[in-house]
């Protein structure tokens, strides 16, 4: 028989999906136009830990041992305004700054921007903030439809490092 009650379960303050916030800014503390102080993200996926195992056979059994880890990826889905401010900002970051319109490739140190990922409590106060040094990874695609929905994009970022991590 379980040694807990429904009251025990009800007394837990369960985590909520919506208690987070992100900011994406350049090194000069500017963001994409009106989205410098806030970012219209609808979803964030932050890989907190990763492990790969090595499996080998010995005698009549198979065994697995931890082998490696991989870098942190952060995927953000977001809405854009009717001027496509964020899309142009990201496109210029990739095409003009990182790749110099096909003439050169910037170093990682010159290419990074700051991605703030914040976890909030139920009063929307910050509980934890991680500031990553990121570069974009993958495609930034436009996809049009005939529906009258808001335009939503998804972009993946590779974390090249952690600038700071706070737990107030």
Secondary structure, DSSP 8 states (H G I E B T S, - for coil): --S--HHHHHTS----TT-EEEEEE-TTS--SGGGSS---EEEEEE-----EEEEEEETTEEEEEEEE----EEEEEEE--TT-HHHHHHHHIIIIIISGGGT----HHHH-EEEEEEEE-TTS-EEEEEEEEEEEES-------SS----EEEEEEEEEEEEEEE--
